[in-house]
Amino acid sequence: NGSNNRNIKQYKVTCLDFGIKHNILRNLFEQNLSPTILNLSSSYDEILETKPDGIFLSNGPGDPYATGKSIVPVIKKIINHNIPIFGICLGHQILSLALGAKTKKMFQGHRGANHPVKNLETSFVEITSQNHGFEVDRNSFSKEILETHISLFDKSNEGIKHKDLPIFSVQYHPEASPGPHDSHYLFDKFYNLIKEY
């Protein structure tokens, strides 16, 4: 694969583990990103001590509001450091909470493979894997949050980015491999943001 033969610098990524999947770590390694895994109760100082070039917020089960109670204030402080942040699934919801948005329980959660998601920046439709019962409420977005992806099943939010900061996240699972690899570009994007910052 391309990442082995380009002459690229290795960057350190600190992963906050809400239930991280092995495949995500594999994707980070493939991008020449070296992950350090910290648990959910890590403090602001513990996270910064790892001298991260980027922060990754992992997937995991649970209610984002309850899970995020202690980590959301920490992420709020980290956001001010201009460190690139990438979140997936629960990580997307917790990052959204840290950016001042709200989450809500879905009437019907999204489970399984082959969920069509539209990338609003490119107009491409990605075929994704999903496993979540909560969604980020787009009506709670500040002017700083831009919606980047929506579900074509029920138009719920599937991705955001910050208007000015190197921060983005998606609700679906780009690391799952049901067949399509439509979403691997997200890991490229994360690498490039880290390189830039």
Buried (B, 14 or more C-beta within 10 A) or exposed (E): EEBEEEEBEEBBBBBBBBBBBEEBBEBBEBBBBEBBBBEBEBEBEEBBEBEBBBBBBBBBEBBBBEBBEEBBEBBBEBBEBEBBBBBBBBBBBBBBBBBEBBBBEEEEEBEEBEBBBBBBEEEEEBBBBBBBBBBBBBEBBEEBBBBBBBBEEEEBBBBBBBEEBBBBBBBBBBBBBEEBEBBBBBBEBBBBBBEEB
